[in-house]
Amino acid sequence: MQRFSAETMLSIIGKTPGKTGVITVSEMDTLIQKIESELKRQAPIERDPGSSGIEISKQHDAVRFRESADSFLELLRTSKATGSNVVWGL
């Protein structure tokens, strides 16, 4: 995941971007819900990128966000199913 996408995703789920971090299995249901809520909020931009009032970043559009979010959701769901925490930077 590109740095901007990773930082955006971590921000949405309430994690501070950093060199190291962990998402525990016990957090995953709540974090999955947060990302799914953001995807719903971004849906109007996917249909009409010129719509006003909703913006992720001047650098990235909603379609890119969906692609990153879908990949991250897959990671969280797979990790949850196997009982594995998500850890980075170790």
Buried (B, 14 or more C-beta within 10 A) or exposed (E): BEEBBBBBBBEBBEBEEEEEBEBEBEBBEEBBEEBEEBBEEBEEBBEEEEEEEEEBEEEBBBEBBBEBBEEBBEBBEEBBEEEEEBEBEE
